[in-house]
Amino acid sequence: MRFKQKFFSKMSFDNNSTSEEETLLISVSNFMQTIEAYSDSEFQSSFKMKRSTLDPLIVKYALSSFYPSHSSHGGGKQKIEAKKEVYLFACYLTSTGTFNDLANMFGIVKSTAWAAVGRVSNWLVSLGPEYIKWPQGDVVDQICSKFESKHQIPGVIGAIDCTHITIGSNKECFYNRKLKFSIILQAVVDADMKFIDICCGEPGSLDDGTVLRKSMLYQKVQTIYNRLFPSNTFLLGDSAYAASDWIVPPFKNYYQLNDQGRHFNDIHNSTRMVIEHAFRLLKGRFKRINKFTEQRNLNLVKKIVVSACVLHNLCILKDDNFTIDEEPTTVEDILEHNSDNNVELDLPDNRRDRLFWELCEKNII
């Protein structure tokens, strides 16, 4: 029986399974053989990643200290092969099916499947510094050139924003303005949509500015500013962020601006949209990131989200492309990203004002 996209259809199995369901369970017990038989296109369609992206990871994982060198399950049970654990994790990350379905497909019990997901996510988190890192040296110039080539804004090293990850909770601090429980992923991306800094786990009730001030990035800015932003480089952010020497938001009150102010906001938003595209790509490829329903362990949820960010960067580095349907920008989106929801005052003589006059002098706006 061949499973492709259907392998995460919403099946449910309980203690009263019918004979038809039992037959299905038997048929999916050899799911690894089914995966091995996939063509490259079938593999990519099912896992949202190329085989050439995942297979080298399997080799690295098998050699890592995170993969148990002997059976850790007791009772003489055979350990799960590294390939199965990585494929299981990839299936979990790219699907929205239940964990029971996942365990059944791979022919293992639910607790063993959870243990495998925990090991692989811990391992991928350990790879974070290798794949998610702040640009240095010539890389800074390359990023700035790519951003400037888009809409003529010089000096941009990245774009910053936050996105919400829906979780199962009943704690008030996680209740966000969209009336859902969530944690927040703050990210900075470069011109290629790669994450160069992430911070995950703050409660959904917090605003973007507060999340920033609580982040390690903010602390680093206070101590190693010149190393992070050489040659007067800066980040683009939406109007949730106060204007400063290192973050340039758009001007507020868009409809009250003159033509130059509006033009500045237009090219600013067009350039900054790379962070929105990155979030859509992350959540489009790794659908689990959209909503965690079964997993209540927030520490594991954070690790899974970080793992997805690591894989996101790895896919970009390997030209492992994934197409998502772009959502059209609505008037509501523009107003939300340029709302007056920030309680801080913009700093006088900030980087945005200097950039505005620089673009005016160059007749860009």
C-alpha positions in Angstrom: 0.0 0.0 0.0 1.6 3.3 -1.1 1.4 6.3 1.2 2.4 9.7 0.0 0.6 12.8 1.1 -2.2 10.6 2.5 0.0 9.3 5.3 -1.1 12.1 7.5 -4.8 12.1 6.8 -6.7 12.3 10.0 -6.8 8.6 10.9 -7.7 7.7 14.5 -7.2 4.4 16.2 -8.6 3.4 19.5 -9.0 0.2 21.5 -12.1 -0.7 19.6 -10.4 -0.8 16.1 -12.3 -2.6 13.4 -10.7 -5.4 11.4 -10.3 -2.9 8.5 -8.3 -0.6 10.8 -6.2 -3.5 12.1 -5.4 -4.4 8.5 -4.3 -0.8 7.9 -2.1 -0.9 11.0 -0.4 -4.0 9.6 0.0 -2.4 6.2 1.8 0.6 7.6 4.1 -1.3 9.8 6.5 -1.6 6.8 6.4 2.2 6.2 10.1 2.5 6.2 10.2 0.2 3.1 7.6 2.3 1.5 9.7 5.4 2.1 12.8 3.7 0.6 10.8 2.9 -2.5 9.8 6.6 -3.0 11.1 8.3 -6.1 12.9 11.6 -5.4 9.9 13.6 -6.3 7.6 11.4 -4.1 10.0 11.8 -1.2 10.1 15.6 -1.5 6.4 15.8 -1.8 5.9 13.7 1.3 8.7 15.2 3.5 8.8 18.7 2.1 12.5 18.2 1.9 14.8 16.5 -0.6 16.3 13.1 0.2 19.7 14.7 -0.4 18.9 17.1 2.5 17.8 14.5 5.0 20.1 11.6 4.3 23.4 13.5 5.4 21.6 14.5 8.6 20.9 10.8 9.3 24.6 10.0 9.1 25.5 12.9 11.4 22.8 12.0 13.9 23.8 8.4 14.0 27.4 9.5 14.9 26.2 12.0 17.5 26.0 11.5 21.3 22.3 12.2 21.1 21.7 8.9 19.3 21.8 6.0 21.9 24.6 3.5 21.1 22.6 0.7 22.7 19.1 -0.1 23.6 17.7 2.3 26.1 14.3 0.8 26.3 15.1 -2.2 28.5 13.7 -5.7 28.2 16.0 -6.6 25.4 14.1 -4.5 22.9 16.0 -3.5 19.8 16.8 0.2 19.4 15.3 2.2 16.6 17.6 2.8 13.7 18.8 6.4 13.3 17.1 6.7 9.9 13.7 5.8 11.3 14.1 8.4 14.1 15.0 11.2 11.7 12.2 10.2 9.2 9.8 10.0 12.1 10.8 13.5 13.3 10.5 14.9 9.8 7.1 13.4 9.4 6.0 14.9 12.7 7.3 18.3 11.8 5.8 18.5 8.3 2.4 17.2 9.2 -0.7 18.0 11.3 -1.7 14.3 12.0 -2.1 12.9 15.5 0.9 11.4 17.3 -1.0 8.1 17.6 -1.1 8.0 13.8 2.6 8.7 13.6 3.6 6.0 16.0 1.3 3.5 14.3 2.8 4.3 10.9 6.3 3.6 12.0 5.2 0.5 14.0 6.3 1.8 17.4 4.6 2.7 20.6 3.7 6.3 21.3 6.2 6.7 24.2 9.0 5.5 22.0 8.0 7.9 19.3 8.0 10.8 21.7 11.4 9.8 22.9 12.8 9.8 19.4 11.3 13.2 18.6 12.9 14.5 21.8 16.3 13.1 20.9 16.3 14.4 17.3 15.0 17.8 18.4 17.7 18.1 21.1 20.3 17.2 18.5 19.1 19.7 15.9 19.1 22.4 18.6 22.7 21.6 19.3 23.4 22.4 15.6 21.9 25.8 16.0 25.2 27.8 16.3 26.3 26.1 13.1 23.3 27.1 11.0 21.8 30.1 12.8 24.6 32.7 13.3 25.0 36.5 13.1 26.9 37.6 9.9 30.5 38.7 10.2 33.2 40.1 7.9 32.5 40.0 4.2 29.1 38.3 4.7 27.8 41.6 6.1 28.6 43.4 2.9 27.0 40.7 0.8 23.8 40.8 2.8 23.7 44.6 2.6 24.2 44.5 -1.1 21.4 42.1 -1.6 19.0 44.2 0.5 20.0 47.4 -1.3 19.5 45.7 -4.7 15.8 45.1 -3.8 14.6 48.6 -3.0 17.7 50.8 -2.8 18.0 51.0 1.0 21.6 50.8 2.0 23.0 49.4 5.3 20.4 46.8 6.0 21.8 43.7 7.7 18.5 42.1 8.5 14.8 42.3 9.2 13.2 41.6 12.6 9.7 40.5 13.6 7.8 38.1 15.8 5.3 35.4 15.0 3.0 33.5 17.3 3.1 29.7 17.8 -0.3 28.4 19.0 -0.1 26.0 22.0 -2.4 24.1 24.2 -2.6 26.0 27.5 -4.9 27.7 29.9 -2.5 30.1 31.5 -3.5 33.8 31.1 0.1 34.9 30.3 0.0 32.9 27.0 -3.3 34.4 25.9 -2.6 36.7 23.0 -4.5 39.6 21.3 -6.0 37.2 18.8 -7.7 35.3 21.6 -5.4 32.2 21.4 -2.8 30.7 23.6 0.7 31.0 22.1 4.4 31.4 22.6 6.4 33.9 20.5 9.2 33.3 18.0 11.3 36.4 17.5 13.6 36.2 14.5 16.0 38.2 12.4 16.5 37.1 8.8 18.9 38.1 6.1 18.1 38.9 2.5 17.9 35.2 1.6 15.3 34.5 4.4 17.9 32.7 6.5 17.5 33.1 10.2 20.5 34.9 11.7 19.1 35.2 15.2 16.1 33.7 17.0 14.5 33.8 20.4 11.6 31.4 21.2 9.3 30.9 24.1 8.1 34.2 25.5 4.4 34.3 26.4 1.9 35.3 23.7 0.5 38.2 25.8 3.7 40.2 25.4 4.2 42.8 22.7 7.1 42.7 20.2 9.0 45.5 21.9 8.9 43.7 25.3 10.0 40.4 23.7 12.9 42.3 22.1 14.0 43.8 25.4 13.9 40.4 27.1 16.0 38.7 24.3 19.6 37.8 24.3 20.0 40.0 21.1 19.0 43.1 23.1 21.6 42.2 25.8 24.3 41.7 23.2 23.5 45.1 21.6 24.2 46.8 24.9 27.7 45.2 25.1 29.0 44.4 21.6 27.0 46.9 19.5 29.8 47.6 17.0 30.5 43.9 16.4 26.8 43.3 15.6 26.3 46.4 13.5 29.6 47.4 11.8 29.7 50.4 9.4 26.4 51.8 10.8 24.3 48.9 9.6 20.9 48.3 11.1 17.7 46.1 11.1 14.3 46.9 9.6 11.3 46.3 11.8 7.6 47.2 11.7 6.1 50.0 13.8 5.9 47.8 16.9 9.6 48.7 17.4 10.9 52.1 18.5 13.3 53.9 16.1 16.8 53.6 17.4 20.4 53.5 16.1 20.0 49.8 15.2 16.3 49.3 14.3 14.6 51.4 11.6 10.7 51.1 11.7 8.5 52.9 9.2 6.9 56.3 10.0 3.6 56.1 11.8 0.3 57.7 10.7 0.9 56.7 7.1 -2.1 58.7 5.7 -0.8 61.9 7.4 2.6 61.7 5.8 3.8 63.7 2.8 4.7 62.0 -0.5 8.3 61.4 0.5 7.3 59.9 3.9 4.8 57.5 2.2 7.4 56.5 -0.4 9.9 55.8 2.4 7.3 53.6 4.1 6.5 51.8 0.9 10.1 50.8 0.1 10.7 50.1 3.8 7.8 47.7 3.9 8.7 46.1 0.6 12.2 45.4 1.8 11.1 44.3 5.3 8.6 41.7 3.9 11.5 39.2 3.7 10.8 38.4 7.3 7.1 37.8 6.6 8.1 35.5 3.7 10.5 33.6 6.0 7.7 33.0 8.5 5.3 31.8 5.9 7.9 29.5 4.4 8.7 28.1 7.9 5.1 27.4 8.7 4.2 26.3 5.2 7.0 23.6 5.1 6.8 22.6 8.7 3.1 22.6 9.3 3.4 21.4 12.9 4.7 24.9 13.8 1.3 26.4 13.1 -0.3 24.7 16.1 0.7 22.4 18.9 -2.3 20.6 20.3 -1.1 17.3 21.9 2.3 18.4 23.3 2.0 20.4 26.6 5.7 20.3 27.4 6.6 23.9 26.5 10.3 23.2 26.8 10.0 20.5 24.1 7.7 22.7 22.0 10.4 25.4 22.0 13.1 22.9 21.0 10.9 21.6 18.1 10.4 25.2 16.9 14.1 25.9 17.0 14.7 22.6 15.2 12.4 23.7 12.5 14.4 27.0 12.2 17.6 25.0 11.9 16.2 22.8 9.1 14.7 25.9 7.4 18.3 27.4 7.1 19.7 24.1 6.0 17.2 23.8 3.2 18.0 27.3 2.0 21.8 26.5 2.1 21.2 23.4 0.0 18.8 25.1 -2.4 16.1 22.7 -1.2 13.2 25.0 -2.3 9.6 24.7 -1.2 6.8 26.7 -2.8 4.0 28.2 -0.7 1.0 30.1 -1.9 1.7 33.8 -1.1 -1.0 35.5 0.8 -1.9 38.9 -0.7 -1.1 41.9 1.5 -4.4 43.5 2.7 -5.2 46.9 3.9 -5.5 45.4 7.4 -2.0 44.0 7.2 -0.6 47.4 6.3 -2.5 49.1 9.1 -1.4 46.5 11.6 2.3 46.8 10.7 2.1 50.6 10.9 -0.1 50.9 14.0 0.7 53.1 16.9 0.9 50.2 19.3 4.4 51.0 20.7 4.5 52.8 24.1 8.1 53.9 23.7 9.1 57.2 22.2 11.4 57.1 19.2 14.9 58.3 20.0 15.9 61.7 18.7 18.3 61.8 15.8 17.7 58.1 15.2 18.9 55.9 12.3 15.6 56.2 10.5 15.7 60.0 10.3 19.2 59.9 9.0 18.3 57.2 6.5 15.3 59.2 5.4 17.4 62.3 4.5 20.0 60.2 2.9 17.4 58.7 0.5 16.0 62.1 -0.1 19.5 63.5 -1.1 19.9 60.5 -3.5 16.5 61.2 -5.0 15.4 57.7 -4.1 12.3 59.0 -2.4 
